Amino acid sequence: LLSRTLAMIDRHRADPSFGPRELASRLNVPERTLQRHFRPLGETPGHRLLNRRLELAHTRLSARNQVAEGVTAVAFDCGFNDLSYFYREFRKKYGTTPGAVARCH
């Protein structure tokens, strides 16, 4: 179940409507069961999804040809609906702003 879950998170990470509830529904298991399977990893399905979205955004912002695209477009394309939430979580994970990452590359 865990490997199917991780694969599904990677496949749907850019979909803003895809969250832990949708994940559990597609796997036909209760959300609580998913949480128990993630316990050995030290995270929750929601945290894994957030981290995969942040990694995708960081990769896109780091690409030289993506600078013109803009931080806002990257955030929305990576599954974030709320720009302030994206900035806050990005800074927490990487210690810098998304704009700084885009300018450096």
Backbone hydrogen bonds, N-H to C=O, Kabsch-Sander energy under -0.5 kcal/mol:
donor,donor_aa,acceptor,acceptor_aa,energy
5,T,1,L,-2.4
6,L,2,L,-2.7
7,A,3,S,-2.0
8,M,4,R,-2.2
9,I,5,T,-2.4
10,D,6,L,-2.1
11,R,7,A,-2.0
12,H,8,M,-2.2
13,R,9,I,-0.8
15,D,12,H,-1.8
18,F,15,D,-1.7
19,G,17,S,-0.6
23,L,19,G,-2.7
24,A,20,P,-2.5
25,S,21,R,-2.1
26,R,22,E,-2.6
27,L,23,L,-1.8
28,N,24,A,-0.7
28,N,25,S,-0.8
29,V,24,A,-2.4
34,L,30,P,-1.6
35,Q,31,E,-2.3
36,R,32,R,-2.1
37,H,33,T,-1.9
38,F,34,L,-1.5
39,R,35,Q,-1.0
41,L,38,F,-1.4
42,G,38,F,-0.7
42,G,39,R,-1.6
43,E,38,F,-1.2
48,R,44,T,-2.3
49,L,45,P,-2.3
50,L,46,G,-2.4
51,N,47,H,-2.7
52,R,48,R,-2.3
53,R,49,L,-2.2
54,L,50,L,-2.5
55,E,51,N,-2.5
56,L,52,R,-2.2
57,A,53,R,-2.5
58,H,54,L,-2.7
59,T,55,E,-2.4
60,R,56,L,-2.4
61,L,57,A,-2.8
62,S,58,H,-1.9
63,A,59,T,-1.0
66,Q,63,A,-1.6
67,V,64,R,-0.9
69,E,66,Q,-1.1
70,G,66,Q,-0.8
70,G,67,V,-0.8
74,V,70,G,-1.9
75,A,71,V,-2.8
76,F,72,T,-2.4
77,D,73,A,-2.4
78,C,74,V,-1.5
79,G,76,F,-1.3
80,F,75,A,-2.2
83,L,81,N,-0.6
86,F,82,D,-2.2
87,Y,83,L,-2.6
88,R,84,S,-2.4
89,E,85,Y,-2.6
90,F,86,F,-2.6
91,R,87,Y,-2.5
92,K,88,R,-2.0
93,K,89,E,-2.1
94,Y,90,F,-3.0
95,G,91,R,-2.3
101,V,97,T,-1.6
102,A,98,P,-2.3
103,R,99,G,-2.2
104,C,100,A,-1.6
105,H,101,V,-0.8
105,H,102,A,-0.5
